[in-house]
Every structure is written in C-alpha cells, then in structure tokens.
C-alpha cells in the first residue's frame, strides 16, 4: 500500500503550559478549598504549639591579680591572658561537668505539672507546694504522679501502673535501677510535711508559704533521667562574645517554654561559673596555706619542746647573771641561728620541690616559694607557669579527648619549663650551701668565745637561743599564714555579672505564627497545583483543537459545541441553535470537498461518519448531518451501518426489526427496509437485528449493490458506521465514502487514537478524511472542564461499547473516575 501523498508527520510533543494554567483556573474551587484547609491546619498548630522564649544575661571575664607576700610575686596568675580565659569559660559552659553542677542546684529533673488545654503545662515555681526529695532513695522515671489537695493539711498521692516494672533513679549518685509495683491504680492520703517512703517516690511535700490551697485542685510530678536533662541543657545553652570590640564580655542565652526556668538556669550558670573560677584562682593560695600550716605545726611542736627543756633546766639550776659581752655574743649567735634556719627551710623546700617535680605528674599542688622566703625571680616565674599550665590541662580534660594534640603541646611546655626550674633549683641550692657554710663558720667563731663560760651557763644560753629561734620561726610562719589568708579572702572571681537574666516581658521567638500561616498558604496552594500538574501529565485525552493540529496533519472540518437536549434531533427541533449552525458550517465545508472531486450527474455523494470509540458523538453527528442536508432540500438517506450496536432508529420513532441486515442477507427488499422519517426529504434505514457476522455482511456484494442503488436515488447518503478504533467494520466501508468525518470528542478521545487514524491515513486506508471536534468550547477556556452527554438516552463510554464488540467488565478505570471527581469539583 502506497503512502498518502498529502500526509506529513505531526509536529513534536511539548508541554502545554497554557493548557495546564487553564486547567488550574478551572479547578480554582479545589485550590481555594485546599488553601483554606491548610490555613486552618496552621491555625490549629499555632494555638496548640507551646510558645518558645529566649532570654540572656551578660557576664564579664577579667584578670584580677593580688600581690602575695612581696611585690615580685602574685598568688593569682594570668593563665594565658584574658582571651585565653574567655575561651576556657566558653568551653566550660558547654561541658557536662558544669551543667551537672547547675542541674544539681536547680533540680530541673523534677517537673511540676498541671493539666492545660492542649498539654501538660510546666508550672515550676507557680505550684502551690514544694517537694523535698530524699536523694539517697530512688524516684520513678517518666511516670506521672498525681497530687490532689483534699484540704489545707492533707493531699492524695495517686499513680496508675499499667505494668509492674519501672525504672527509678537515685539523684545522690545518679544510679538507675529497676523496681516493680503492683499493677493498677495507687491512691493514698498524706499530710503536708509527712515523710513519704514508697517504691516509686521518696520525699516530703510541703505547702508554699505564699500560696493558697484550692480544695480538689490537682497537680502532677514527673521525674526525668538526670543525664538526659543535663545533656538537653548542655546542648541548649549558648555563649558568645557580646561584640567584637568587647571580647571579654560574653552573652549567655537559653531558649525554652518556661521563662522562670530560663532565668534561674542562666543566673545559676553564672553563679557556679564565678564560684568555680574563684576556687581555681585560689588553688595556689590554698596549697600555700596548707604548706604553711604543716610547717607551723612542726615549729609549734619544737617550741613546746624547747620551752619544756628551759623550764626543766631552771628547776634544776639557779639563775645566773651572764656578762654583757657574752650576752651580745649570744644575740649574734641567735641571729646566725635564725639565718641558718631560714636557709635550711629554703633548702628543704627546694629539695621537696625537686622531688615533687621528678616524681609527680599533677603540678597543681605546688606551694608558693615565697612562703619560705624564696624570692628568686626565675623560681617564682617557673613555678607560676608550671602551675598555670597544669590547671589549664586539668580544665581541658572535661572537654578534650585524651591523646589530643592539645595535651601533647601543654605537656611539652610543662616539661620545658620544668627542666629550666630544676636547673635553677640546683643553682639556688649551691648558693644556699655557700651561705650555710659562711653562717656555720661565724657561729663556730662565736661559740668559741662562749666556751670559756661555765658549762651550766653555756647550756642556759644554748637553750635560750633555741627557744628564741623557735619563737621567731613560729611568729614568721604565723605572719605568713595570715598574709596568705588575707590574700585568699581578698581574691574575687574573674567572672562577674554585668546584666543578670530577668523576665521583663517579651522574649518569645516561636512558634513563628506568621511563618506557619505563610507555609500553610504556600502548601495549600502548591500541593493542589502539583496534583493538578500530575493529573495534567497523566491525562492523555484531547482537550483542544491545538492538540489535534499538533498530533495530526488531518484537517479539522468543523467544531460542534456542547448542547444539552433530550434527544439527538437538535437541528430539526432547534434549528436556530448554535449546534445547528455548526452542522450547517460542516455542510458548507463538505461542498468544497465534493467540488474538488468533481460533480457527476445523478450520482449521490456519500458521507461516512466514524470515530475511535463509542461515546464520541458519531450517531449524533450522523443524524444531524443528514437532517441539515434534508432541510436544505437534498434528498437524503441515513444508513445505520453500525450492525453491532444499532441506535439511530429510536430518535426517529421506528423499529429496528428490519434493516440493512435483512437486506444484506436477502430477506427483504430495499423498499421494505427503507423508512420515511418525520423530517422532510430524509429516509432512514436502520441496522436491523444484530448479526453474528457483521464484517462479512459489509464486505459482501449486496453491500456494493446497495451503495450503487442509493447513489442513484439520493443526493446525500450518510453512513453511520462502527468505531474505527474498536472493529474493522468501518474500514470495509471506506471504499464507499466520498468524505469521511472522524469524530473527536474533547476531554474524552484519547491522544493515542489519533495515532491510529494517522497510520491508516498515511497508508491510504482512509481518504478524504477530516476531523469534527465535538464538545468544543471557546479557546479562552482552552476547552477544559466540559460535562458529558447530549441527552442521547444511551450510556456512552469505552467500556459500554466494548461490551458490544469485545469482552469487558463495563467499569470505568479508577484513574478516569478520580479525574471525573476533580472535574466535578470544578
């Protein structure tokens, strides 16, 4: 079969944005309904969601040094300057250890609750009672405990146990354990202030002094896992520099649903930070005081022994008068004894310090060298640096994993400073040894002068010197201890509060109601638009003439709009309607086709009307095309050639007992099956009884004879044929058609059906074919959203017609029913 000469390939496919837009506009009610629903959901979220608040406080981190003993040393060290201290404070706030201290002080692991409109509300300090826990005993975790006031002195404690086992925690050591209680409702009455010891609760409940007890009011308690609460606040609390120009001023902030809790947590954090920092700052002074106390105890014991020795001596011997010269010598010896004792004390300190440095790894316990009178700047500086580095390393152990390069760098600095200090100690010890040798030499010279005295006087002077030395040493240590205590007491924390946290109203950061409404508006709009887009993509039906032109090169002969009427006789009964004008326009267009073919005297023209499937208006078009020709004075015949599903007889009020089938099988003559209709110039031959072999009958010689017969008797012969896409009957009749009208029902005919007719047109199986668009609507609405049915009196659809020609269940596909639902919404 040769290809059709006039055929050209249809243009390529593209996304019809205008079609999508008109589809969305047609379903504006659905979109509006979705937007309203989304806004309602946003409103419900806004009224049910807890408000979130964010408060903050300002703290300052400064370095404040106090002079200790001399102007050359200090008990407070600048551990890396203010910036280093700021970094340490910022790190400390985010540590688990610090937040555990805060949590212990505030007990946020215990919640005071009250039934709210939408949820359990955390009332914190607004509860009219206070719970004092026995932290050495366990409290049930995550379970609601009810407290209902009976009167001013009594309350009922309730709990509901759906299962016997539960988990409890002792907040003293944070240990958790499993316990059990009988299943069911627990209720027991207690007095305020009475100690309660139950497997799931241990403590005392007392009334607040400033609260009023409302009889019958009910509150709740809930205990939380200590570690979980600590972790929650550790991750929530934020700390950052206040500004770039004030790096030592920090902002502490925290967000939550209870402003009173936020205020207390921020202020407690600052208080504990200040206290901890002061303890670290006083660590050096504390160690020094401990060292002086131990030395003072030893000197005190020695003084007691010498005093006892003097008293014993005086009891045994009479008092002697010593010459003034010998007294002067004795005083010089006492002074030398004091000097020797000071040097020995320094030497003992240095020996102890050297041994400590060589055997210990924790260098935070070193006492101040000035406590024994050492003023060597190198020693003081090295001890200060080593202590500061050791404290820094200790503070980082809470936040940095062991083995980190930071520890290696600190250890390297400590080792380097320790080696310098050991070398300085060795040199200082040599200097002290030289001083001791000089002192011993002078003492030997003065003692030689006293050797001329009697032995009892020598013993008296010796005891007196020892007693004076011990007393002098005691006084010196006592003075130094007082100085150290004053310095420690005078120390203030390097962390101070500039602006404490306070609830002054406002501070709400969430939920963002406007954002929720905006999100609701966007989702309410774009979700239906997306659904419409999906439906539009999945929709494979034809909606407009532009789609037909894009999908096929076959010309469009005419357009028929939708017209609801009780039957198919629209042109006859409503000759002035728009639909009647559409058929007259089609009649005019057909005249051009016939003129191109040439006129033959006495030979009628045939019009074949077909479609892809049933329900596209094929019979409706056949009846009205025939009617419009008959009304124009043309002698017209309407042939019902749809032998499988006869329909045309009903509109003309004739029976289908005899028809084309009877003629084709030879049972009746032409005149016996030909009926005159109530429309002038229009005769009708119905299909007749449904035959078992319709295709064979249409292919027979009798059919050819019939066409030749009617061509001689009528001007126009309209052939109402079966759907071309379902059966081959119509193809058998194309040889008799001078013009073929292929019905395309918008919003009904599938795009794939045009491919079928395109192929047949290309191969020349059908000729002189044109499209007639049924259910057409003006382009401004892009042919979308039409209803169905002309009032034919028959159910049109693929499934119905398929039952006549092929097996089928007669049900519409689910997708089609969904699409029809959305169209009906519009």
Secondary structure, 3 states (H helix, E strand, C coil): CCCCCCCCCCCCCCCCHHHHHHHHHHCHHHHHHHHHHHHHHHHHHHHHCCCEEEEEEEEEECCCCCECCCCCCECCCCCCHHHHHHHHHHHHHCCHHHHHHHHHHHCCCEEEEEECCCCEEECHHHCCEEEEECCCCEEECCCCEEEEECCCCEEEEEEEECCCEEEEEECCCCEEEEEECCCEEEEEEEECCCEEECCCCEEEEEECCCCCCCCCCEEEEEECCHHHHHHHHHHHCEEEEEECCEEEEEEEEEEECCHHHHHHHHHHHHHHHHHHHHHHHCHHHHHHHHHHHHHHHHHHHHHHHHHHHHHHHHHHCCCCCCCHHHHHHHHHHHHHHHHHHHHHHHHHHHHHHHHHHHHCCCCCCCCCHHHHCCCCHHHHHHHHHHHHHHHHHHHHCCCCCCCCHHHHHHHHHHHHHHHHHHHHHHHHHHHHHHHHHHHHHHHHHHHHHHCCCCHHHHHHHHHHHHHHHHHHHHHHHHHHHHHHHHHHHHCCCCEEEEECCCCCCCCEEECCHHHHHHHHHHHHHHHHHHHHHHHHHHCCECCCHHHHHHHCCCCEEEEEECCCCCCCCHHHHCCCCHHHHHHHHHHHHHHHHHHHHCCCCCCCEEEEEEECCCCCCHHHHHHHHHHHHHHCCCCEEEEECCCCCCCHHHHCCCCCCCCHHHHHCCCCCHHHHCEECCCCCEEEECCCCCCCCHHHHHHCHHHHHHHHHHHHHCCEEEEECCCCCCCCHHHHHHHHCCEEEEEEECCCCEHHHHHHHHHHHHCCCCCCEEEEEEEECCHHHCCCCCCCCCCCCCCCCHHHHHHHHCCCCCCCCHHHHHHHHHHHHC
